[in-house]
Amino acid sequence: MPTLFAESEAAAAVTGATPDERITVIVPARNEEMTIEACVTSLARQAEIAKIFVVNDHSTDRTAEIVQRLTKDIRKLQLLEARGIPSGWLGKNNAVWEGAKHATSHWLLFTDADAELLDGAAARALRIARETGAVMVSFSPEQVTKTWYEKALIPFVYVRLAKHFSYDAVNDAKSGAAAANGQFLMIRDDAYDRIGGHESVAGEVLEDVALAKRAKAAKYRIWFGSGVGAVRVRMYRSFDEMWQGWKKNLYLLVGGTPGAAYRELLSVVPWIPIALLVLGLKTPIAFVAGLGLLVARHAIYASTLLRNHLRGIYILYYVPAVALYAGVLWASYRAHVLGVVEWKGRRISVRAAG
């Protein structure tokens, strides 16, 4: 008796996308036994996806075993093993480059092992590409948050990133702004080859943004927008993992220079309300003024959350959000100045701009 996935794949062969709208998916996976099955099964349900390559990036857990088991029911799934990491490469970039070399579809989709595509996500991305003429379509995924620290930090980070990477500016062909999110980054194969693929960004920590910049520089149209209703991600499952993840990326995301980091800290920390609240320990009127300014900050944050398709309830975490954000940004700055960040058991050499 055919499996559910075999049946859906047979139906896709008849009613699915045209050859020019077929997608090959590349999923780099390093120690992803907790998430890889949900990711792969969500991809398998997308009729437009012709092939799924999971590239095992030297995992030491059951990732490869789980994927190998899934291949029995999902015919379009294949497990690849990442080669040794060449000098000058990062592990993830090496893994996705290995997967891309096996792709034969007109479109390539790079996604992370903790991402889950919702029904119609691939079709939505292809529709956007048709309607806009974009050769790169990237969604900023809906963020799943369960612990207090996820609810505090992650929405706050995305609100700040929205200021640095405006969707409107990125999608404007006349603007030099470029950005993408590697949790869902779809690109046409000829454009990918022309800009040099992941080989051209081999040592980049923010390889998704680097690819978008290369595509924009090559005069290709790119599209970047909210992925609410298309793809969702729970990025981190422990405080330490969350801290290390943003410590690796945040300094670069806010500009990658000490000046940019200092300006960001000046902007996000409510220095004046804090000073007034401290002064208010002796002067009640100062305390009232400080409290009023802090309430105003909460209101601004609430409106920004809603504008960016995030839940308004996150306003309750504003104060710890500011504290966590300032702390991890400072830690990210220090790590990049010292030249080393850590992620998934690997030490990554970086160099901060002066």
N, C-alpha and C positions, 0 to 999 in steps of 0.2 A: 504493500500500500504506500503511495507516495506521501512524503512528509508535507507539512504545511508550507515549508519554504520551497520545496520542489514544485508544489502546485502553484505558488505565487510566481516563481521564476518561469514556469511554463506559460502562465497567463501573460507575463510581461513580454514574452517573445512574440506574442500575437498582438497585444494591445498597448505595449509600452512605447517608449520614446523611439524616434527615428535614429538611424545610425549617428547622425550629427548631434544627437541629444543623449548619447549614452555617456555614462560617467564611470570612471575607475576611481575607487577610493583607496587611499593610502593611510594606514593607521600605525604610527610608531607606538610601540608598547614596551615599556620597561617596568617590570614588577607591577602589573595592573590586574592581578587576579580578582580584585574586588569589583572591577568595573567593566572588564573587557567583554563579558558575555552580553550585558545589556547594550553596550555600544554596537557590537556586531549584529545582534538580532534586530536592532533598530535600523541599521543600514540595509539588512537583507530584505526588509519590508518595502523598500523604495524601488518601484518598478524601473526607474530610470538608471539605476546602478547596475552595471553589467558585471563588474568584478570588484572584489574586496581583497586587498592585500594587507594583512597584518604583518608588520615587520617586527620581529622579536629582537629588542635591543638589549641583548645580553641579560635577560631577566634571570633572577635567582629564585623566583617563586613559581607558581603553577600556571603562569600566563600562557606559555607555549602549549602546555598540556590541555588547557581549556579550549584554546583555539583549534588545536588538532582534533579534539572531540567534536567541535561544532562543524568542522568541514564535512562530517559524515551526513549532516542534514542540510547544510547550506552549500550547494554545488559551486556557487560563484565565489566562495571564500577560499583563500589560499594563505598558508603560513610561510613567510620568508624569514631567513635569519640574517641579521645585520652583520656586515663584515667588521673586521677590526677597525677602530677609529683612526683614520689617517691624521698625520700631523696637521694642525691648523683647522681641524673640523670639530664641531660639537656633536655629541652622540645622537641627539634627535635629528639634526640636519643630515647626518650620515645615514640614519635609518630611512628617512623619507626619500632621500635621493636614491637609495637602493630600491625602494618600492616604485618610484616614478620610472625607473629604467625598464620596468616590466609592463608598464601601462600601454594599452593600445587604443583606448577610447579617445574621443574628440575632446572630452573634458576630464580634468583631474580634480579630485576633491581630497584635500588634506584635512583630517580631523583628528582630534585627540581621543585616547582610549577612555576618557571619562565623559565624553560627549554622547548624548543620546538624541538622535534625530526623531522628530515627531512626524506624524503622517503628513505627506505632501511637501516635506521640506525640500527634497531634491527638485521636485517639479516647480516649486516656488522660486528656487535659485535660477533654474533654467528660464523661467518666464521673465524674471528680472533681467537676465542677460539679453533675451530677445528684445525686450521693450526698451532697454537703455543702450544697447550696443556694447555693453561692458564685456571685457574679456576676463575680468576677475570680479567675482561676487563673494563677499564675505559677510557673515552674520556675527554680531556680538551676541553670544548666547544668553538666554534666560538663565539667571544664576539661582541654583537651589541652595538655600542656606538653612541649617538646622540648629547649630549651636549659637550661643550669644555672640561669640567672637566672630563667627562668619557673618551674622546679621549686622554687626557693627562695622567691620572693616571692608568687606567685599562691596556692598553698595556704595560706600563712601569712595572707594577707589574708582569705581566705574563712573560716579558723578564727576570726579576730578578729571578722569580721562576724557569725558565728553567735552570738557573745556579745551583740552589739548588736541583732541582729534574730532572735530566737528564733522558729523555726517555730511552736512550740506557742503562744507569746504572740500572734503575728500571727494565727493561725487561731482563737483564742479570741474569740468575739463579745463577751465581757464585758471584754476587754482593750482598751486604747487603742492598743496597739502595731500598727503598720502598715508593711508593706514589700512590695516587688515587685522583680523583675529584668526590665529592659527587653529582655533577650535572648530572653525568652519571656514575654509578658504578654498573656493572653487576657481580654477583657472583653465583657459583653453590651452590645449596642448602646444599649438604653434607659438603662442605668446610665451608660454613657459620656456620653450626651447630657445626662443629668441633672446630672452633676458638672462639666459644662463642657468635657469632652474636653481635648485638649492646648492648647486656647486658654486654659484656666484655669491652666495651668502653663507658659505661653509662655517665661518667662525662667528657668525652673528648670534648673540643671545636673543634678540628680537628679530628672528628671521622672517616672521610674517610681515612686520612693518617694513623691513628691508626689501622684501619682494614687491610689496606695494609701491615703494618708492622707485624701484627699478622699472616697474610696469608704467608708472606715471611718467617717468623720465623718457621712456621709449614712445611716448605719445599714445599709449593705450588708455582707453576709458576703463575706470574701475568703479565699483559700487560697493559701499559699506553701509550697513544699517542694522537696526535692531533685529535680533533673532527670536523675539518673543513669539511663541506659537510655531517655531520651526525647529529650534534646537535648544536643549537645556543641558546644563553642566553643574555638577557639584564638584568644584575645583579641588577642595581640600577636605580631608577627613580627620585632621588633628591640628591643634594650634601650632605645633612645631612645623608641620608641613606647610601650613598657610604662611607662617612667618618666613620660612626659607624661600618659598615661591616668590613672594613679593620682595623680599630682600634681593633676590636675583634680578628682578625686572624693574622695580619701581623707579629707581634712580634714572634709568635709561628712558623710561616712559615719560617722565616729566621734563626731559630735555638733555640729560646726560652730561651736565656741567655743574660744578659747584654753585655757580651763580643761579642757575635754574632751580637747583634744590633749595637754596636759601630763599629765593623768591616764593617758592611753593610753600615753604614753612611759614613765611610771613603772611601769606594769603589765607591759609587754612586755620591756623591757630588763633583763637579769639583773644588776642593779647590785651586789648583795651578792656573788654568785659572782665577778664581775669584780674587785671590790675585794679579795676574799680571794686571788685568783690573783695580783694585783699584789703584795700583801703577802707572798705566798708566795715571792717572789723572794729574800726574806731570812729568812722563817720557814716551813720546810717543812710544818709542821702546818697552817698557813693555806692553803697550796697544795692539800693533800689535801682540806681541808674545801671549798674553792672548787670543786675538780674534782668532788667528790661532789654538791654542789648543782647543778652544771651538768648532770651525768648525770641527776639527778632532773628537771630542766627538760626534758631530752630525752624522758624517759619520759612525762611529762605531755603533751608535744606529740604523741607517738606515739598515745597513747590518744585525744586530741582529734581527730587526723586520722581515725582509724578511725570514731569516733563520728559524724563529719560526712561519711562515705562518700568519704573521700579515701585515697589510697594510703599505706600505712605507710612505704614507701621514702623518702618525702619527709622523714623524720626526719633523714636524712643531711645535709640542707641547713639544719638548724636555725640554726646560727651565722650563715651568710651571710643567711638569711632575716630574722633579727632586725636585722642591720645594714642591709639594704636597706629593710626596713619602717620602721625609725626614721628613716632618711635621707629616704625619700619622704614620710613623714608630716610631717617638719619642712619639707621643700620645699613641700608642699601648704599647710601653715599659712602659710608666708611669702608664697606666691603669693596666697592669699586675703586676707591682711592688706594686701598691696600693691594688690589689687583687680583683677588680671588673670591669667587662665590661658590657655594656648594648646592648641589641638587641631586637627589636620588643617589646618594653615595658617591657622587663624582665631584671632584674639585675642578672648577672651570676658571681658567686664567682670563682676566679682563683687564682693561686699562682705562681709567677714567680720563675724560677730556680735561684739559687745563682751563 
